[in-house]
Amino acid sequence: MRFLHTADWHIGKKLKGYHLQAEQEAAFLEIEKIASAEKVDAIVIAGDVYDRGMAAESDVALVNQMFQKLNLTDQYPLLVISGNHDSAERLATGSQWYQATNFYLKTEFKDVFESVVLDDTQFFLLPYFELSAARNYYGDQAEIKNVAQAMELVVADLQKLFLPDKKHVLVAHFFAAGSTKTDSETNLTVGGLDIVPLDCLEVFDYVALGHLHYKNALTHPTIKYSGTPIKFSTSESQHQKGVWIVDTETMEIEFKEIKPVNDLIVIEGSFAEITEPEFYQQYRDDDFIAIRLTDQEPIINVMERLRACYPKILEFTRVGQKSPQTLEKEVAIDAKKEPLEMLASFYQQMTQQELTEEQLTWALESLMTIQGGQHETD
């Protein structure tokens, strides 16, 4: 059989305050087109259908519409699990009768032990789970200290259920060892407790993962993250988005790209350069833009002037500017230095430039004014 692997739709998510429904609807239509063109027999959605557990009514309506289109209209079997962003209880509403239309929605830990067989493939659907769910299921059989230990037990039990004449596919939502993250993901790792080693997953013919937002977060021939259908952060600006097509007969696995209807683009340059009409008119007004300015000097009303050129500007930063976290670690203030020496040192660490003579004069005048005020108070 052939199936499509997608995940992390995050319906309801906003990007710096901008609603993404139009982009998500366009990506859904692309997924539907790919499924048709590739003649798939089923669609796998590996968690995080919603962005929030308490999804808005409009988001619930949109997801219902998407599921109905794929399952009832297009007649695709759906294999769906809940992710860490989903409310398992709310997502599961109505799931008792979904199987009548080949819609397999799993939201509880125990569901993984009830496999779904379609054509030549046996699917095991493992929703996102907390350690407490695994501990409650296994009881006193084993001491479970982390997700890796839980997964060792799960995989061992699943192997006992393997049908010898079928391919075996695990659908899951967790952090696999060796993966890399992007800025748009919720950090679930606490001291490595949620990391699942790859060797325990290699007993499956294919592992369809959700949770990480980049298809290349993990480079393994048969253990794959699909990534998100659209870009959710500037760290993803260069990422290719799409879905995996898996052929279980030949075990050929191919990535199919989804072209964004409105792209997320990072622009770097001087203020004068990027505000030239010939430059900014090459971008669409509906594209999401993040700007990295190479200028070091202050620019009056910079955000307002940039927005006039780029209506959907997300942010602007200055090249070489360090984050507060980095500064906290790197910037050392020597209290023994004179005030102007401390200022010059701080400015250099912040901008990688020296104070000009004019700036030093301003600083000295300001310091004398402050010191004069202190003397008056004394």
N, C-alpha and C positions, 0 to 999 in steps of 0.2 A: 504494500500500500504506500501511498504518498500522503504526508501530512505537513501542515504549515505550523511552525512554532513562532509564537509571538508572546509578549509579556509586557508588564509595566505600562499599561495605557494611562494610568493616573488621571482618569476622567475627573474634572473639577479642579485640576491644578492651575495655579496662576503663575505667571512669569513676571516678577517685579511689579505685581499689581495688574498686569494685563491678562484678561481672560483668553483662554486658548481653545475654546470650543470650536471655532472655525478651523483651526489647524488640526485638531483631533478628529473632527468629522472628515476632513480631507484625507487624513492618513488612513482612517477606517475604509474609505472608498478605495484607496490604493491597495489595502490589504485584501479587500474583496476582489478586486481586479486580478491581483496576483494569484489568489486561490483559484479563480476561474481559469486563468491562462495556464497555470501549472497542473490543472486537473487533479487537485488534491482530494483525498477521500475523507479528511477530517482536519479540524483546526484545534490546536493546543494553545491555551492562554495560561501562562505560568505565573499567575498572581499579580496583585496590585492593579486590579481593574479600576478601582477608585483611588483618589489621592487621600481621602479622609474617611475615617470610619463613619462619621456623621455626615454622609454625603447630602448635598442639597437636592431638593425634589427634582430640579431640572437635570441634575447629573444622573439621578436614578432613572429618569425618563429616557435620557439619551442612551444609557447602557442597555436598558430594556429594548429600546428600538434597535440597537446594534445586534444584540443577541437574537432578537426575533428575525431580523433580516438574514443573518447567517444560518440560523437553525431552522426556522419555519419556512422562510421564502426560498433561500438557496439550498436548503436541505443538507447542510453539512452537519455531521456529528460534531459536537463541541465537547472538549475535555478541558475543564476549567478548575483552577484551585484558587483559594484565597491567599493573599499576601499579607505582609505586616501592616500595610496601609488600609487594608480592607477590614470592615467589621464582619467577621465570619458569620455571626448570627444574622445580620441583615442581608448579607449576600446570599445566604442559604435559603431565604424565604421562598417557598414554592418549589424547592429542589426535589421534594418527594415525588412529584409527578413529571419532572423534566425528562427522566429516562425514557418515557413513552415516545419522545421525539429524538432520542439519542443525544440528549444534553446531559453530560455527566459533570455535575458541579460538586466538588468536594471541599469541605471546610473544617473537618475534624481530623485529629491525628489518626484515629482508628480507621478512617476511610481508606488509608493507603493499602490496607490488607484485603480490600475487596477490589480485585483487579477488573479492568474493563478490556474485553477482547474484541478487537475490530480487525477483520480479515486475518492477516498473518502476524498481527502484533498484539502483545499483551501489555497494556498500560497500567502503571501504578501511580496514582495521583496523591502526592504528599503535600498538603497545604502547609503554609508557614505555621510553626508551632513554638510554644514556649517550653522550656525544660519541664515545667510542672506537668504538662500534658503527657510527656513521655514517661515521667516518673509515676503518674497516676495509672497509666496503661500497664506498665510493667510491674508495678507494685514492689514487692520485696525480692523479685527475681534477680535484680542487679542494682548496684549503686551507680547512678548516673550523675556525673559531675558537670558534664558539658555536652554540647550538641554532637560533637564528634563521637562520644561514647554512645549517645542515643542512636546515631545513624548506624553505628556498627551493629547494634541489636536489630534495628529495622531491616537493614540490608540482609543480614543473616536469615531473618524470618521470611523476607520476600523471596530469597533464593529457594526456599522450600516450596514456594508456590509457583515457581517457574514452570510453564508448560514447555516441554522439550521441543515441540514443533513450531514454536512462536519466537519472534523477536521480542526483546524485553526493553521497554522504555519507561524511565522514571521521569515524572514531571514534578518539580520541586521549586522551593523559593527560599534560598539561603545563600550564605557567603562561602564559596568554595576556595580552598587553599590555593594561594598563588594568584588570586584575582586582584585587579586594581579597581579603585573606586573613582567616581566623579563627584563634583560638588553638589549635584542635585539629589543624592541618595541620603536616606536617613541612616545615621551611623548606629549600627546595632552591635558592633564589636566591643565587648568589655573584657579586656585582658585575654582576647583570643577565644572566648568561650563559645562563639558562634561559628567558628571556622570548621568546615567539613573537609577532611583529607580526600584527595582525588582517588587514592588507591582503593578505597572502599566503594567507589562509584563505578569503577571500571568493569564490574561484572555485568553492567547493563550495555545493551547494544547502542543506546543513545540516552543521554540525560538532557532534558529540556528544562533549563533553569530560568527563573526570574529573580529579580532583586537588584542586580547591577545593571546600569543603564547603557553600557557600551558593549557591542558584540565582541570586541576584542579584549574585554576585561579579563578573559581567560582564553589562552591559546591551547586547545586540546582538540584532537580530531573528532571525538564523539561526545564531549561534555561541553555544552554551549549555553551562553547567555544570548538571548535574542536582542537585548537592549530595548530602549524605548522607541516607539514609532516616530516621535518628534524630539527635538532638542529642548532640554529643560534648564540648561545653564551655559554660561560662557565657556566653561571647560569642555563643553561638547561641541563647540562651534565647528571643529574640523572632523567630527565623527560622521561616519556614514550610517544612516538609519535604515532599517528594513526588517525582514523576517527570514527565517531559515526554512528551506524546503528539504524534507527528509524522505528519501525513498528507501523503505525498509527491505525491499527485495535486493537491490544492488548496494545498499548502504552508501549511496551517493548523497552528499549534503552540500547544498548550494545556497548562498545568500542572495536574496533579491532586494534591491535597494528601493526605498520609498523616497521620492523627491519631495522636499518640503514645499508646501504652497506658499508659506512665508518663512524665509530663512532666518537663522540667527548668525550674525556676522560680527566679527571683531575687526575694527579698523584702527590702524596705528599711523600717526603722523602729526605734523604740527597743526596748530589751530588754523593758521593761514591756508595751509594746503588743503585740509579736509573740508573747509567751508567755501572753497571755490566751486561755483556752480558746475563746472565741467567735471569735477571730482564727485560731488555728492549726488549728482543727477544720474549716476550709473547705478545707484541703489534704488530699490522700490520703497515707497512710503510705508508699506505694510511690513517690510522686513524689520526684524528686531536687531538693534545696533548697540554694540558696546564699543566705547572709544577709549583708546590709550593715547594720550597726548604726550608728545615729546617735549613740549614747552616746559620750562621750569618757572618762568615768571608768572605772577598773578594775571588772570584774565577776567575783566569785569563782566558780570552776568553770563558766565561761561555756559551754564546749563541751558539757560533760556535761548542763547544764541545757537547752541548746538541743536536744540530741539527744533528750531526753525528750519534747519537743514535735514534733520533726521527725526521725524515725528514720533517714532517708537524707540527712542533711545532708552536703553536699560540703565546704563551707568557710564561714567567716565572716570578713568584713573590716569595717573601720570607715570610714564615709563621710569622705572627706577625707584618709584615710591614704595616704601615698605609698609607692610601691614602692621597694625598695632601689636599683634602677637609676636611678629618678628622683631619689632623695635624693642619690645619688652625684654627679649632675650639678648639683643645685640647692643643696644645703646647703653653705654656705661657713663654715668655722670660722676665726675670727680669733684666732690664738694670742696676740695682744697683749692680748686682753680678760682681765678677771678671771674666775675659774672660774664664779661665779654668773651673770655676764653671758653667758658662753658657753652655760651651761645654759638660761637664759631664751630666748636666741636660737634654740637648737636646738629647744626645746619649741614655740616659736611656729611655726617652719617645719614641724614635724611635725604639729601639731594645729590650726594657725590660731587658737590661743587663747593668752592670757597666763597665766603661772603665778599661782596664787592666793597670798595672804599665808601660808596654812597650808603650801602646798607649798614656798614660799621658806624658811619656818622649818625644815621637815624637811631641805631641801637644805643649809641653813647648818649645822644640827646634824651632819649626816653629814659635811660637809666638815671641820668642826672635829675630829670623831672621827678622820678619816683623817689630817689634818695632825698631830694629837697623836700618833698611832701612828708617823708618820714621824720626829717629833722624838725619840721614845723609841728608835727604831732607830738614829738618828744618834748 
